[in-house]
Amino acid sequence: MIPRIHCPQGLAPGAHVALPETAAHHVSRVLRLKEGDALTLFDGSGGEWSAAVARIRKDDVHADLKSFDPVERELPFNVTLVQGIAAADKMDWIVQKAVELGVARIRPVAAKRSVIRLSGERMERRVAHWQAIAVSACEQCGRNRVPQVAPIVDLPQYLGEPRDDNGGEGALRLLALPGATRHLRELPRPAGGVSLLVGPEGGFDESELLAARAVACEGVGLGPRVLRTETAGIAAIAGMMALWGD
């Protein structure tokens, strides 16, 4: 299998590009590629480039671009995962798997029962870490558009944002809710975007649920079993793919 590398600088026909430091280290030290070996490069704006390693000098790796393929591997509708912040290892896993399944963006929200609190530089570092996980997941799964991991906001701030009824992330707001009597299979395929709101480890408290319902977040059940936060969103997205997607 030809390795796929995210190269965020703009790519152009015939270009000779230097791979980012982390990617270069992976190519030379982990994959142990040699000059002339094939690569696939993508910059995150869509499509991918066939390329070949032109030079390797330890962690200084250059590649020559060849042909462009406009292939897309996105879902036929946009899904935004609005995830109550979970413990670090769980949140990493959620970001990775959500990207593999095709979400368009991830919005971490701080809820009353979130087990970790992040602010300032520590918050920025964590969001950058999650964004790097999203990039790595795209390299692995074949996606050519990198989902954005948005800055962390408090849940009330997210719920107070204007709803977008023109196909954006707020066109249909769903709330993963244990015990809800409505299920995904009862909903028609959305014409626009879908936002899925998932609580942290302890779930949302009653005041947060009331606030979510007040802005038209519709509760949906995911079966008779209570799922963990790292399972609920992934299960719901997989259900959407089976019912409405690819």
N, C-alpha and C positions, 0 to 999 in steps of 0.2 A: 504494500500500500504506500502510495506516494505521500510523504509528510506534508501537512498543511500548516502554513505559518501566517500569522496576522502581521502585516507590515503597514502601519497606519499612515505612513507618508503616501501622498498621491502616486499611483502607479500609472505608467504610460508605456505605449509600445516601444520596444527596443531599449528600455531603460536599464541601467546598471545600478542596482540599489544595494545599500548596506543594510543588513538585517538589524533590528533592534537588539540591544545587548543581551537581554534574556533569551530571545529567540536564537541568537547566534550561539550562545552557550549551549542551548539544547541541541542545536544542529551539530555542533562540533564535538561536544563532550558526552552527550547522551546517545544521540542517533549515530554519531561517528560517521557522518556522510563525508564523501570525498568530492573533489572538484569534478564537475561533469554530472553528478547525481541530480536526479529530477526533484523538483519541489513544486508545490502549489502555493501561490501567494494570494492574499486578499487584503483589501484595505478597509473593509467594513462598510463600504458604500454600495455594495452589490456586485455580483459576478466575481470571477476568480481568474488568475493568470497562471499558465504553465510557465515554469522557469527552470533554470539549471544553476547549480552552484558554480560560481566563476572563480572564487578564491576563498581559501580558509587559512587563516593565520591565528590559531588559538581561538579567541572569542571575537575575532574580526572576520565576519563572513559576508561575502558579496554574492549577489545572484544576478543573472541576466534574464530579463523577461522575454518570453516568446509570444505565444498567442493568448488572446482573451476569450473567455467563455462566459456569456451573460447568465449562466444558470442561477436560478433562485431555489431555495429550499425552505421558504417561509410558509407558515400557516396561511390559509385563505382568509383569515380574519385576525385582527390584532387582539392579543391577550395581554393585559397588564396584571401582574401578580402584586397585590398590595399585602405585604407580609408583615405581621406583627413580629418585631425583632425577637429572635430566639438565641439561645446560647451559641457561641462562636462556631463550634463544629457543626451544629445542626444548620445554622444559617449558611455556612459554606456549602453544605450538601444541597440545601434548598435551591440556592442560586445555580449551582452546577446542573441539577436535574431539570429545573424549570427552563433553562436555556436549551438544553438538549431537546426538550419537548416542543420548543418553538415560541416561548413567550416573547413579546415585542419589547417589554420593559419590566423592570422590577422596582417597586417602590417600598422601601423599608419604612415602617411606621412604629413609633414608640407608643406602646399601650400601657395601661396601668399595671398590668401583670407581666410586662416584659422583664426578664430576669437580669438583663444587663442594661446599663445606662451609658450612653455615649454622647460626648459633646466636644466642641472645639477641635483641636488637632487630632485627638484620638478618634473622633468620629470621622474626620476626613481620611485618616489612614485606613480605617475599616472599610469605608465605602470604596476607596481605591483598591483595597484587597479584593472585595467582592467583584469589582469591575474586571480585575485581572482574572478571576475565576471564570467570569462570563466569556472573556476572550479565549481562554484555554478550552472551554466547553465548545465554542464555535469551531476551533481548530480541530477538535476531536470528531464532532458530529457532522461537519460538512456545511454548516451555515456560513453565508457570506455577508450577513448583516449582523453586527454586534449589538445586542440589546443594551440599553442604558440602564445602569443601576443608579437611581436618583438619590440625591441627598436625603438623609433621614429627616422626617418631620414627625411632630406629634400627631396622634390620630385625629384630634379635633381640628387641627389645621388641614389635614387631608380632606376630612368630611366637609369642611367649609368651603372647599374650592368649587367654583362654578361647574355645573354638570355640562358635559359636551354631548349634545344630542345629534351631532352631525357625523357620527362614525368614529369619534375619538375614543380615548380610553374610558370615558365615563358614560358612553352611550347605553350600556347595560351594566348595572352594578349588582354583583352577586356576593353574597355573604355565606361562607361555609359555616353551617350552623347545625350542630348535633341535635337531632330530634325534629328538624324541620320536615314538614310533610310534603313540601314541593321538591321535585327532583329534576336533574338536568334533562332527562329524557322527555319531560313534559314541556320544555321550553322550545320554541321554534329557533331555527338557526338565526343568529343575530345578523342584522344587515350591516352593522358597524362593529365597533370595538367592544370588548368585554373587560371589565375590571373584576377581579376576584379578590375578595378581602378575607384573609385568614388570620386568626388570632395567634398570640404567642403560646408558650407552654401551658399557661393557666387559663387560656381562653380570654375572651372579652368579658368585662363585668357588665352588669345589667344596664348601667347608665350609658356605657359605650354601645351596647346593642340598641338601645332606644335612639341614640344619636344617629346610628347607621340607618336604622329604619326610617328616621325622619327625613333623610336625604335619598330615599327610594332605593336603598340597598335591599335586595330581595334575598331572603334566607333560602338556602337549598341544602337538602340533606344528601349525604354521601353513603347512605346505607345504614343498617341498624347498629353498626359498631361505631364506637367513638375512636376517631383517628388522632394520632399525635400531630402536632403542628408540622413536623417535617414530612408527614405522609399526606395530610389533607389536601394541600394545594396541588401536589403532584398528582394525586388520584383524580382530583377534579379536572385538571388540565388534560390528563389522559382521557377522561370521559368526554370532554369537549372535542378532542381530536377524533374519537371514535364516532361521535354523533354528528358532528358538523364539519369535520376537517378532512385531513389526509390519512 
